[in-house]
Amino acid sequence: MVIIAGANAKSLSEVLGPSSLVAAVLTVPTLDKVTVDLMVVLGTTTMPIHQVLRLSRGAIIELDATEADEVKVLANNLPVASGVVLVDRNRIAVEVKQMLPRTPGTR
């Protein structure tokens, strides 16, 4: 049984009600089935459509960022963190440096 500490300490079922407690317990395993699309934005650029149409293998696209700049981590197209790129042999990773605050209106 979970107890909420304080002057008026109550069990979790007393606070939420028995049906809410059951719902809370049942929803935790379902989080394993939720997928989130993660993207790391290294930088951005703007180019005319005629240049986009001429892109081919080996083309180099210059970005508005430097090697030292932090990258943005997006979850389902929403910014959630910033970090730095790490390279170890042939593997690329991102070290999260800061979690970004949620914007009002997002879940």
Helices and strands as residue ranges (DSSP letters): E 3-4, E 10-11, H 12-16, H 18-30, G 31-33, E 38-41, H 49-53, E 71-75, E 78-88, E 91-99
